[in-house]
């Protein structure tokens, strides 16, 4: 057995173990507790309607904003001429940071802006959206529009420059350039990102819990939590809510993957070559500035937390409560990110085997992508039901929190790595093997320079998202295992808003700083190389 085959076997075993323990067993245990009468209970069906309405409106508005924003960001970076790579990088980073903003921070920020005594009210705008469906949708749009724009911008940035030049020579209009050049290149990235945004909104927990005010706006996700943590323990009702949530999130994913597989042009992936800013927006000198401003707008609401946090910094119990919570959060984030990246790399390696038929590879990759449609609370409930002998959510479990976050964020890293695995430098690897290089050395000399920024970026994104994740820790925390986001939610529930705002500012710096530092360090390294 060669070294490469041995690594691939280990990767396959690890991937199967992950799928069985973190996804298969919890979902199977969940469906084993379902009862027809509970599944079609009128109260639960009402929750389904509210959830679909909220997530559908949020994702639709985010998609309408995200598509032109992504095209604008890519065109603005390209129109910067010699500074195109740097301009696109900074705009790309600005689009990535909102994804890393913890939901507890976002909720605190929007309460400051939309509340009865919030910033808008002080400016004379009589808009009281606090604790309402409108507040939840607004917060979700600011989360997901940059996420959709990021995927659209990256897909549009792969269009070769020569195609736009040829279109301009032939006199193609802006609409024609969009229809025949940009849309075919970005459509599946757009649909996948919009579908994931819909799933994010369905699975949203802390935002709905805080901005929705609990009972005024309750979704399937918050209902799972309330039926387990509040009042009488209702496992059957929680399982019914979880089953409906799985159906609502996975069906759109399955539809996108099905139609993508039937698209004859899905395999056309041109090599990444920065295109000039001559797409739908034309070549304009003002594009870079407008693109930068458009990307920065989605960070502005979260900056509202800093003035309020500074005024209340003296009343926060930093050493007694905040610093221990920060230590727990960092420990969870680093451990989760490590296992997410390791598992995603193992899955990519096992699915890239030349022995697998391309149709089988595509089917397995699509199946792996579906894990992004399962929420932390649904997995947590299934994890408890499957491994209840060893895991008690009322006593806390660090391993359960990490396992749930592994399943929750696996799809993010997998989607980053999978395109790279489809474009290996086979000729260079074969040449290295001919010259006597072993497979490990050949990989690190030839492939690793192409992978390292993606690996670091995936680690940073997952760590930043994990450090602010609330749902998993809400089920499996203990008094010795209280991370910072959960502490913020607790203080908000106790009306300690000033202390919560100061802790939120710290959490925002930790999460967004993680993403920005990795982006910047690898951009500078790439510039030196």
N, C-alpha and C positions, 0 to 999 in steps of 0.2 A: 504494500500500500504506500503510495507516494505521500509526501508531506501535505500537499494540497488536498488530496482525498481524505486524509486523516482529519484535517481542520474542517472540511466540509461535513464529515460525519458527526463530529462533535457539535458543529453549528446546528445541524439538523436535529440532533437529540435535544439540545437546549431549546430550540424553537418549539419542538413538539411538547416539551415539558412546560414551557411558558403557556402555550395554548391550552393545554389540558388543565393546569392548576389555576391560572389567572383568569381564564375566560370560559373554557368548556364546563368545568365542574360547577362554578357559580351559576351560570345560566341554566344548566340542567337542574340544579337544586331549586332554582327559582320557579321553573315551570312545574316541578313536582308538587309545589304547594298551591297551585291554582285551583279554583273552584268556579264553575260556570256561573253560579248565582252571584258571587262576588265580582266576577269580571265584568258583568253587565249591570252592576248596581248604578242607579241613576246619578248618585253623587260622584261616582268615579267617571261616568260618561261626561258629566259636566266639567270635570277637571280636564278631560281629554280635549273638549272644545276650547276651553280657555287656553290650554297649552298650545294647541295648534294655531289659534288666532294670534297669540302673542309671538310665537316663534315665526310664523309665516309673515306677519307684518314687519317684524324686525329684520328678517333675512331679505325680504323683498326691497325694503328701503335701502339696506346696506348694499345690496347688489346693484341697484340703480345708481348709487353713488360710487361704488367701488370700481365698476367697469370703466367709466370715463376717467376716473382718478388714476387708475393703473396705466391707462394709455397716456395720460398727461405726464405721469412720472417718468415713464420710459422715454417719451418724446423730449421731455425737458432735459433728461440726462444726456440724450444723444445730441440735442441742439447746443450743448455746452462746448462742442468742438473738442479741443485738446483736453479740456477738463471733464469730458463726458464720463469717464470711469469714476472719477471722484464725485461728481454731481449725482450720478445714479446711486453710488454707494451710500451717500448721506441721506438721500431721499428714501432708499430702501431701508436704512436703519430706522428712520423716523416712522416708517410704516410698521416695522417689526416691534418697536417698543410698546405701542398700545396693547399688543397681544400679551405682553409680559406684565401689564399692570394688574395687580391682584384685585379680585372682585370686591374685597373688603375696602380697598382704597377707592375704587371707583364709586362704590355705594356712598362712602363718606363724602366724596367730592360732589356727587350729584345732589346729596341732601343739602350741602352748603349752597349750591347754585339754584336748585328748584324748590327749596323749602319755603314755608310760609314767611320766614324771615330771612330768606336766602338772598344771594347777590342780585338776582333779577328783581326781586321785590324791592330791594334798596334802590335800584335804578329806576323805580317807578313803573316796572312792568308787572302788572297784577297777574302773575302766572303761578298758581300753587299746584304743582304736579307731584309734590311729595306723597309717597305712599299711594301710588296709582299705577295703572297699566301704562299710561303715557310715559311716566318716569322710567319704568322698566324697559320699554321699547327704545326710548332715547339713549339710555345707557348701552343697550345692546348694539344699536346702530354705530355708536362711537367706538365700540370694541371691534365690530366685524367689518365695517367698511374698509379700514386700512388693511385688514387681513385679506380680503378679496382683492383689493388693489395691489397688494404685494405679489400675489400669485399671477395676476394679469400682467403686471409690469415685467416680471421675470420671464413670462412666456413670450411677451411681445419683444423683449430684448434679444431673443434668439433669432429673430428674423434677419436673414443676411442683408447687408447693405445694398447689394446689387439689385435685389428685387424692387426696392423702393425707387432706385435710380431708373430702372427700366420702366416702372409704372409712370414716373414723371415724364420720361422721354415720350411715352405714348399718349400723354395728356390725360391721364386718369384723374378724376375728381377726388376730393377728400372722401366722399362716401364710397366710391369705387375702391380706393385704397383700403378703407376699413373693411368693406365687404369681402374682397378677394385676397387681401394680404393679412390684415390683422386678425379679423374674426376667426378664420380657420386655424390660426396659430394659437389663439388664446381661449377658444371656446370651451375646451374640456378643462383647462385650468380654472376658468371662470365658473363653470357648472360645479366642479368639484369643490371649489372654495365656498361657493354660495350654499351648497348642500351641507358642507361642514359648518358653516355659519348657522344654518337652520338647526343642525344638531346641537351646536353650542347653546343656542337659545332655549331649546327644549330641555337641555341638561343643566341650565343655569340654576344655581342654588342660592348663593349669598346675595346676589343682586335682587332676586325676587323676594328673598326673605326680608331684606332690609328696606329696599325701595318699594316693594309691594305691600309692606306693612303686615305681613303674615296673612290673616284671614281675608283682608280686602282683595288681594291678588294671590291666589294659591294655584300652583301648577302641579303636575304629576310628581316632579322632583321634590318639591317641598312637602307634598302630601306623604311621600315615602318616609321622609324624616319625621314628620309630625306623628305618623302612626306607629313609629318605633320609639320615639323619644318623649313624646308628650302624652299624658293621660294613660289610658289602658293600652297595653301592648297588642297591636292588631297586625300580626304577621300576614294573615290572609289578605287583608286589605292592602297592605304595603306591597305584597307580591303581585296583586292585580294591577296596582298603579305602575309597578316596575315593568310588567309585561306589556301594558299599553305603551309605555315610554319606549321600550325596545322596538315595538312595531312602528311607532311614529318616526323614530330616528333611523331605523335600518331600511325601511322601504324606499325613501328617497335615494339613499346610498346605492341600493341594489339597482334602482332604475337608471341612475347615472352610469354605473359600471356596465349595465346591460347595453345601453345605447352607445356607449363609448366603444365597446367591443364590436359592435356592428358597423362602426364608422370605418370605411375603407382607408381613410387618410390618417388614422390614428397613429400609424407607425412612422410617419414622416417626422423626424426630429432633426432639423438642420443643426449643424454645429453652431455653438454660441459665437456670434460675431456681432459686435455692437453696430446697430443700425443708426443711420443719421435721423435727425428729427424731422422727417418728411412724411409722417404718417397722417392720421386723420387731422392733426392740428397744424400740419405744415411745418416749415422751418422758420421759426420766429426767434428773435433775440431775447424776447421777454419770457420765453418758455421756462428756462431754468429757474428764474425767480418765482414765477407763479407756481411751478411744480413744488418747489421747496416750501412755499407758504401753504399750499394745499395739504401737503403731508404733515406740516407742523400744527395745523388747526386741530387735528385729532388728539394732540397732546395737551392742548390748552385747558380743558376742563379739569384735568388731574392736578394742574398746578395750583388750583384753588385751595388745595389742602395745606399748602405751606404757610401762607399768612395766618390762617387759623391755628395751625399747630404751634407756630412760634409764640403766640399769645398764651398758650396753655402749657408750655414746656415745663413749668415749675411744679405743676400738680401731678405729673406722671410718675408713678413708682418705678423708676428705671431699673435700679439694681434688684429690687425685690421681685418684680413680675416681668418687665419687658426684656431684660437681658437674658434670663433663662428661657423665655419664649423664643427669642432670636436664635439661641443655640439649638433649640429643638427644631426650629424651622430650617436652619442651615443643614443640620444633620439629615433631615428628611429629604431636602432638596438634592443634596450631593449624592446621597445613596440612590434615590430614585432616578436621577439623571444618568448615573453610571450604569445601572441595570437597563434602563431604556435604550441607551446607545448600544450597549453590549448585545441586547436582544435583537434590536433592529439590524445591526451588522450581521448577526448570526442568521437572521431570517433572509436577508439579502444574499448572503453567501450560499445558503442552502438552496434558495430558489434560482440561483444563477448556474446551477449545475448543467453542463452540456448534455448530460444524459436525459434530462427532462424534456419532454415534447413542449414546443412553444405554447401550445394551447393549454397544457397542464400548468406551465409556469404562469401564464396570464390569469388562469382561474385561481391559483393559489395566492398570487399577489393581490387579486381583487378580494379574496376572502380575508387576507391579512388587513386590508384597508378598512374592512367593515368594523374592526375593533374601535374605530373612532366614533362609532355611533352608540356606544354603551357608556352610560354615565357612571360617576363614582359611587353614587348612592345605590344604583341598581346593582353594580358589582359588589358593593359592600354588603348589601342584603343577601345576595347569592353566596358571597364568601362566608358569611355567618351561617347560613343554612347548610352549606356544604361541609364546613370545617368547624361546626359548633362545638365539637368535643375539645378542640384545642384553642379556639378563638372566642372570646366573650367581648362583645362591643362595649359592655358596661365596665370592663376592667382595663381596657386599653391594650393595644397591640401595635408595636412599631412595625413588625414584619407585615401585618395585614395592611397598614397604611401604604407601605412601599409597594406591596404586591398590587394593590388597587391602582396606585399611580402609575405603575409599570404598564398595566393594561390600558389605562386612560390616555397616556401620552405616547404609547408605542407608535401609533399611526403617524404622529408628527415627524418622528425621526425616520420612520420607514419611507415616508413620502419624499424626504430629503435625499435619502441614500439610493432609492430604487432607480431614478434616472441615471445616476453615475454608474450603477452596475450594468446598465444596458449599453454603455458605450466604453467598454474596456479597450485599452491599447494593446490589442492582441499581437500586432506585428512586433512591437517593441518587447513584449514579454517573451515571444517566441525567439527573437534575436538574443535576448539575455540568456534564455535557456540553452541556445546553441553555443553561446560563448562560455557555458559552464556555470552560470549563476544559479544558485538554488532558488526555489520558488519564494521563500521568505525574503531573501535579499532582493530578488527581482521586484517583488511587490513594493517594498519600502523605497526602492530607488526610482521606480517608474510610476506606480499607482498612488502611493501615499501622498506625494505632493499635491495630487489632484483631489484627494479625499480629506486632507487634514482640516481645511477650513470648514468643510461641511460637517465633519465630526465635532469640531469645536463649537460651531454654530448651533448644531442640534443639541449638544450638551447644555449650552447657555440658554437656549429657548426653553428646554424642558426644566432645567433648574429654576429659571425665573418663573415659569408657570407653576411649578411644584411648590415653590416657596410661598406662593399666595393662595394655594388650593385649600378650600375650606371643607368641601363635602365629605371627603374620605376621613379626615381627622375628626369631623363631627360625630362619626359613628364609632371610631376606635380610639378616641383620646382617653386619657386618665388625668388625674390631677398632677401627675408627674410627667405627663406627655401633652402639654398644652402649647402649640405653636403660636406664633404671633398673629396670624389671621383669625384664629379662633378666639384669641384674647380680645381682638378688636370687636368681633361680633358680640362677644359677651358684654363688653363695656357699652356698646351701642344699645343692647337690650336692657341694660341697667341705667340708661339715660346719662351715662358718663361720656357725653359726646366730645367734650374738650380733650379728655385723655385719649379717646379713640382716634381723634384727628391727629394728634401728635404721633401716636404709634403708627398710624396710616402713612404719614410722611416718611417715617423711617423705613417702613415696608416698601414703599414706592421706590426709594433710593436703592434699596437692596436688589429689588427685582429688575428695574430698568437699568441700573448700573451694571448688572451682570451681563445683560444683552449688549449694551453699548460698548463695554470694555472688550468683549470678545470680537465684536464687529470691527472696532477700531484697530485692535492689535493685529488682526489678520489682514486688514486692509494695508497697514503700514508694512507688514512683512511681505505682502504681495508686491507692494511698490518697490521694496528693496530688491526682491528677487527678479 
